Amino acid sequence: MATRDITAEEFNDTINDNDIVLVDFWASWCGPCKAFAPTFSASSEKHPDVVYAKVDTEAEQQLAAAADIRSIPTLMAFKKGKLVFNQAGALPPAALEDLVQKVKEFDIDAAIAAQEDGQQ
């Protein structure tokens, strides 16, 4: 599955309607963003079960602000609508592959249950 550009209007539905979503916050003037784009795209081809979304921080400034993006590229990973990874900086291909595998293996339901148990 290829990457897809998303807007602020599509962001919440994309995050909530898919099991795993990786979001690349980028800008056209950002050198590291341009360098990371082929890695992100290649990973999307290996994992058709994962949504690879891209947010242009120039076009979507309010969304970038709401997501507290301070430097780009920033990569976020969501599982079942919950943020499980948030890091600025371009990842090399092996690190991105490792992240995708860890997100797939992460038991978000157990983590949510443990968090709820801790709050009672």
TORKOL-4160 file (C-alpha; in steps of 0.2 Angstrom, whole numbers, padded with zeros to 4 digits, m for minus):
120
<pt num="1" X="0000" Y="0000" Z="0000"/>
<pt num="2" X="0007" Y="0017" Z="m0005"/>
<pt num="3" X="0008" Y="0032" Z="0007"/>
<pt num="4" X="m0007" Y="0044" Z="0007"/>
<pt num="5" X="m0008" Y="0062" Z="0011"/>
<pt num="6" X="m0020" Y="0067" Z="0025"/>
<pt num="7" X="m0028" Y="0083" Z="0030"/>
<pt num="8" X="m0033" Y="0089" Z="0047"/>
<pt num="9" X="m0051" Y="0084" Z="0042"/>
<pt num="10" X="m0046" Y="0066" Z="0039"/>
<pt num="11" X="m0033" Y="0064" Z="0053"/>
<pt num="12" X="m0045" Y="0058" Z="0067"/>
<pt num="13" X="m0054" Y="0046" Z="0056"/>
<pt num="14" X="m0038" Y="0039" Z="0049"/>
<pt num="15" X="m0031" Y="0036" Z="0066"/>
<pt num="16" X="m0047" Y="0029" Z="0073"/>
<pt num="17" X="m0053" Y="0019" Z="0058"/>
<pt num="18" X="m0037" Y="0009" Z="0055"/>
<pt num="19" X="m0028" Y="m0004" Z="0067"/>
<pt num="20" X="m0011" Y="0003" Z="0064"/>
<pt num="21" X="m0006" Y="0020" Z="0057"/>
<pt num="22" X="0011" Y="0028" Z="0055"/>
<pt num="23" X="0011" Y="0047" Z="0052"/>
<pt num="24" X="0025" Y="0056" Z="0044"/>
<pt num="25" X="0025" Y="0075" Z="0048"/>
<pt num="26" X="0035" Y="0084" Z="0034"/>
<pt num="27" X="0038" Y="0099" Z="0024"/>
<pt num="28" X="0044" Y="0102" Z="0006"/>
<pt num="29" X="0058" Y="0113" Z="0011"/>
<pt num="30" X="0065" Y="0100" Z="0024"/>
<pt num="31" X="0080" Y="0090" Z="0018"/>
<pt num="32" X="0079" Y="0076" Z="0031"/>
<pt num="33" X="0061" Y="0075" Z="0026"/>
<pt num="34" X="0065" Y="0072" Z="0008"/>
<pt num="35" X="0078" Y="0060" Z="0012"/>
<pt num="36" X="0066" Y="0050" Z="0023"/>
<pt num="37" X="0052" Y="0050" Z="0011"/>
<pt num="38" X="0058" Y="0035" Z="0000"/>
<pt num="39" X="0061" Y="0025" Z="0016"/>
<pt num="40" X="0044" Y="0028" Z="0022"/>
<pt num="41" X="0037" Y="0024" Z="0005"/>
<pt num="42" X="0047" Y="0008" Z="0003"/>
<pt num="43" X="0041" Y="0002" Z="0020"/>
<pt num="44" X="0023" Y="0005" Z="0015"/>
<pt num="45" X="0025" Y="m0007" Z="0001"/>
<pt num="46" X="0031" Y="m0021" Z="0013"/>
<pt num="47" X="0016" Y="m0018" Z="0025"/>
<pt num="48" X="0000" Y="m0017" Z="0016"/>
<pt num="49" X="m0009" Y="m0020" Z="0033"/>
<pt num="50" X="m0002" Y="m0003" Z="0040"/>
<pt num="51" X="m0008" Y="0014" Z="0035"/>
<pt num="52" X="0006" Y="0026" Z="0030"/>
<pt num="53" X="0000" Y="0044" Z="0031"/>
<pt num="54" X="0009" Y="0060" Z="0027"/>
<pt num="55" X="0005" Y="0077" Z="0034"/>
<pt num="56" X="0012" Y="0092" Z="0025"/>
<pt num="57" X="0016" Y="0104" Z="0040"/>
<pt num="58" X="0015" Y="0119" Z="0029"/>
<pt num="59" X="m0002" Y="0115" Z="0022"/>
<pt num="60" X="m0008" Y="0109" Z="0039"/>
<pt num="61" X="m0001" Y="0121" Z="0051"/>
<pt num="62" X="m0015" Y="0119" Z="0064"/>
<pt num="63" X="m0014" Y="0101" Z="0064"/>
<pt num="64" X="0005" Y="0101" Z="0066"/>
<pt num="65" X="0002" Y="0113" Z="0081"/>
<pt num="66" X="m0011" Y="0102" Z="0088"/>
<pt num="67" X="0001" Y="0087" Z="0087"/>
<pt num="68" X="0014" Y="0098" Z="0095"/>
<pt num="69" X="0026" Y="0096" Z="0081"/>
<pt num="70" X="0042" Y="0105" Z="0085"/>
<pt num="71" X="0054" Y="0098" Z="0072"/>
<pt num="72" X="0052" Y="0088" Z="0056"/>
<pt num="73" X="0052" Y="0075" Z="0051"/>
<pt num="74" X="0042" Y="0068" Z="0066"/>
<pt num="75" X="0035" Y="0051" Z="0065"/>
<pt num="76" X="0020" Y="0045" Z="0075"/>
<pt num="77" X="0013" Y="0028" Z="0077"/>
<pt num="78" X="m0005" Y="0024" Z="0082"/>
<pt num="79" X="m0012" Y="0007" Z="0086"/>
<pt num="80" X="m0031" Y="0006" Z="0088"/>
<pt num="81" X="m0032" Y="0025" Z="0089"/>
<pt num="82" X="m0019" Y="0027" Z="0103"/>
<pt num="83" X="m0002" Y="0035" Z="0101"/>
<pt num="84" X="0012" Y="0022" Z="0104"/>
<pt num="85" X="0027" Y="0031" Z="0096"/>
<pt num="86" X="0032" Y="0049" Z="0094"/>
<pt num="87" X="0049" Y="0054" Z="0088"/>
<pt num="88" X="0057" Y="0068" Z="0078"/>
<pt num="89" X="0071" Y="0063" Z="0066"/>
<pt num="90" X="0072" Y="0052" Z="0050"/>
<pt num="91" X="0074" Y="0034" Z="0054"/>
<pt num="92" X="0085" Y="0023" Z="0043"/>
<pt num="93" X="0076" Y="0008" Z="0035"/>
<pt num="94" X="0081" Y="m0005" Z="0048"/>
<pt num="95" X="0075" Y="0006" Z="0062"/>
<pt num="96" X="0058" Y="0009" Z="0053"/>
<pt num="97" X="0056" Y="m0009" Z="0050"/>
<pt num="98" X="0060" Y="m0013" Z="0068"/>
<pt num="99" X="0047" Y="0000" Z="0074"/>
<pt num="100" X="0034" Y="m0007" Z="0062"/>
<pt num="101" X="0037" Y="m0024" Z="0070"/>
<pt num="102" X="0036" Y="m0018" Z="0088"/>
<pt num="103" X="0020" Y="m0009" Z="0085"/>
<pt num="104" X="0012" Y="m0024" Z="0077"/>
<pt num="105" X="0017" Y="m0035" Z="0092"/>
<pt num="106" X="0012" Y="m0022" Z="0105"/>
<pt num="107" X="m0003" Y="m0027" Z="0115"/>
<pt num="108" X="m0012" Y="m0011" Z="0116"/>
<pt num="109" X="m0027" Y="m0019" Z="0124"/>
<pt num="110" X="m0016" Y="m0025" Z="0139"/>
<pt num="111" X="m0008" Y="m0008" Z="0140"/>
<pt num="112" X="m0025" Y="0001" Z="0141"/>
<pt num="113" X="m0031" Y="m0012" Z="0154"/>
<pt num="114" X="m0015" Y="m0010" Z="0165"/>
<pt num="115" X="m0017" Y="0009" Z="0164"/>
<pt num="116" X="m0035" Y="0008" Z="0169"/>
<pt num="117" X="m0031" Y="m0003" Z="0183"/>
<pt num="118" X="m0017" Y="0009" Z="0189"/>
<pt num="119" X="m0030" Y="0023" Z="0189"/>
<pt num="120" X="m0042" Y="0015" Z="0201"/>
